[in-house]
Each structure stands twice: as C-alpha cells, then as structure tokens.
Amino acid sequence: DAARPNAPPARRTVSRSVTVRVPAKVNVQLAVGGPRPDGFHDLANVFLAVGLYDEVTVTPADTLRVTASGPGTDQIPLDATNLAARAAIALAERHGLAPDVHIHIIKDIPVAGGMAGGSADAAAALLACDTLWGTGASQPELLALCAELGSDVPFSLIGGAALGQGRGELLTPVPVGGTFHWVFAVADGGLSTPAVYRECDRLRGAAVIAAPEPAPVLLDALRTGDTTALAAALTNDLQPAALSLRPSLRETLDAGTHAGALAALVSGSGPTCAFLAKDAASAAALTTALLTSGTCRTARAAAAPAQGAVVVPTPAEA
Ligand code: C5P
C-alpha cells in the first residue's frame, strides 16, 4: 500500500466468510391441538421444504451486526432480536466465544409469510457460524439449539420433508418419492403467527379438540410421489383463522383454483397462499395467471422437496 508506508503488508487471502443457502417450507398438513399451558399448541405438522431460498453470509466483524436485502426487509428487526442474530449468540455462548460477526441476509422467502423465512435465517446463521468458528457442533446439538430458537427452526436445518410433533420441533424425516410443483402467491404485508394461533383458539371457542395426528393418506402420497393424492390430502387447521384475519385471501385461493391448481391452501399461518400444480408447465401457467389476477403482490413457482441448509462453496472452493 504505497499511500500508507506503515500499513501491514496487504493480505490478499479471500476474506473469511461463510454463506449458507436455506429453503422455505410449506405445511402439507398442519393439525393443531388445543392450547398448552406454555402457550404453544401440540401439532401434527408435516413440513415440506420448497425451492425458494434465503442466503445468509457471516463475516468476522468488530461486533455483532445484521443487514438484510430483498423484498420486505424493512419489516425485519436488525438488532439482537433478529432470529439469525439470536442463533449466532446462542452458539457463541455455548462455546465461550464472542458473537462478533456481520450477518447479511439476502431474502427471497416472503417476510412474515407463513413460509418459515425467519426460522430459515436462524438455521442458516447457526450453520454458517458453526462453520466459520469451527465449533464443530454435532447435528443433535445444532437441532437442539434450533429448537430453542423456534418451533420451525429445526426443520429449516434438515429440509426435505418431516413430521413435526410437540410444538413442531420434534422431527421425524418423511420419505418423498417424487417432485411436487408448487406456486406461492405472496400477499402484501405479513400475518403475525401468535395472532393467527390466538384467532384459531377464538374461532374454536369451547369445542373439544382431538389430539393432532398425522394423516396416513398424506404420508403415502408423499412417499409415492402422487400429486393428485397429495392435493386431496392437504389440510391446514390455521386456514380459517388466517382467512378470518385476512378475508381477501379467499379471492387469492379462488383465483388459483380457477386457474387450474389441483389444490389451494394457506401456507402455515399465512398470508402466503400455496397451490399444488400437476407439473412444471402447469405451475408456470398458474404463476402467470396469479400474477395477472390482481389478488397477490407476486407469485412464484417452486419445486419440492428442497435440500435443507447447506454451506455454499466460495468461488475458490467451487
Ligand atoms: O416457536 P415460534 O417462536 O416460531 O412460535 C411463534 C408463536 O407461534 C408462538 O409464540 C405461539 O404463539 C405460536 N405457536 C403455537 N404453537 C406452536 C408453534 C407456535 O401456539 N406449536
């Protein structure tokens, strides 16, 4: 550095940073039990990871810092309450380290959309920091940390398809025997997950709620890759609550159905609507129809199952 004769010799090594790519999810079954004493609900929650991804990059820094780019990121907290920041802090604490990293999130998963975007970023940050710091956490340790961060975070780490029980964090992988083609209609603005669960309880009133159980026909449809059978088996107990809080979602669901979707349902706690298509060509046509329907902010096609959180090789390693 000719301008600064006393500067240390420039190190031209690639700056150490780790990027993790992580998928969104759709719930193909979301059976919700009654409220538990801890405020959560017991679930039979069949997660399916879909090919819409966030990318989380961690780089050593003087202090913990979070930045984000992409649609809807103005709604994301960039302080230590960000779920990705909390993941870094939890892993650092466990290993006696300082969580001094810059976390940058490139968002493609709808924010507050019922597709586990925040959970995905937490799982990605955890894996990225584990890789950056060489903490070498085992998969069970990572999954336990994920479960502390949120009910959907463990699934974001493993991807594929899985049955989540308890509050959704106790996972059993589910085999998938084919590719499913989905279209997601993204709404303007998000829905608060706790508010949707509260509305679900309110709508149920004093009704006696059965213990949630996974549906064998749904698991069979996933295992055999049978799109028609999966379309007939999709259920979401949170859908009435999401529709009650956001009645316009009915028009979005109807628009997809009229445009040829095999099935239409709210994704998780919403407001994203999910449509199952017969094949990739139908999904493309459905995406176009939804984009021009005026019932959503945007529409995206994505195939499933998608791989869980994975470290993206840097250009030098690729
Ligand atoms: O676990 P997570 O932080 O993602 O949950 C967000 C909120 O969703 C909880 O605070 C709770 O209100 C609701 N929830 C629930 N039952 C679950 C999962 C989430 O009531 N099984």
Residues whose N, C-alpha, C, O or C-beta is under 5 A from the ligand:
A	BS01	C5P	G39 F40 H41 L43 L149 G150 S151 D152 G166 R167 G168 T193 P194 Y197
